Amino acid sequence: MKRKTKNYLLIPDKFAQNFDDLEFIIDELIVYFNFLNEIDFEELKQMNSLHDSLDKIREEFSNICQVYGKLRQEYGVIYFQGNELFTRNTVTGIKLGLLVGKLERAKSIWGSDLSLDYEAAKELINHFTTRYLFKKDDE
């Protein structure tokens, strides 16, 4: 039977005292071990260059956020206008449909005794339907 080899990772006390959960830190070190080999610690010690890089990244991030915000704002305006148009057309369609229903009911109740011209009223409703809902101009 093969024995498992035990690996030990020695962490200096100066480093260990800064962290509450050492197991989490060790897990992170193991996960990012390959990345740690590529770090140039001398460059990392020069904090000025690090701050300059961070400032450039913050500036780029700020520009990206501004562009994203403008795009979201434009999308919101377009989307709202689309909804507004849909709602207005829906309400207009319902109103014109109710008018046709009332006109037909009045014609069925009073018949020829109806005091308005049935055909002219129906033609007027059709005119507004084509003009406002179908956006067709008068020919």
Rosetta blueprint (number, residue, H / E / L):
1 M L
2 K L
3 R L
4 K L
5 T L
6 K L
7 N L
8 Y L
9 L L
10 L L
11 I L
12 P L
13 D H
14 K H
15 F H
16 A H
17 Q L
18 N L
19 F L
20 D L
21 D L
22 L H
23 E H
24 F H
25 I H
26 I H
27 D H
28 E H
29 L H
30 I H
31 V H
32 Y L
33 F H
34 N H
35 F H
36 L H
37 N H
38 E H
39 I L
40 D L
41 F H
42 E H
43 E H
44 L H
45 K H
46 Q L
47 M H
48 N H
49 S H
50 L H
51 H H
52 D H
53 S H
54 L H
55 D H
56 K H
57 I H
58 R H
59 E H
60 E H
61 F H
62 S H
63 N H
64 I H
65 C H
66 Q H
67 V H
68 Y H
69 G H
70 K H
71 L H
72 R H
73 Q H
74 E H
75 Y H
76 G H
77 V H
78 I H
79 Y H
80 F H
81 Q H
82 G H
83 N H
84 E H
85 L H
86 F H
87 T H
88 R H
89 N H
90 T H
91 V H
92 T H
93 G H
94 I H
95 K H
96 L H
97 G H
98 L H
99 L H
100 V H
101 G H
102 K H
103 L H
104 E H
105 R H
106 A H
107 K H
108 S H
109 I H
110 W H
111 G H
112 S H
113 D H
114 L L
115 S L
116 L L
117 D L
118 Y H
119 E H
120 A H
121 A H
122 K H
123 E H
124 L H
125 I H
126 N H
127 H H
128 F H
129 T H
130 T H
131 R H
132 Y H
133 L H
134 F L
135 K L
136 K L
137 D L
138 D L
139 E L
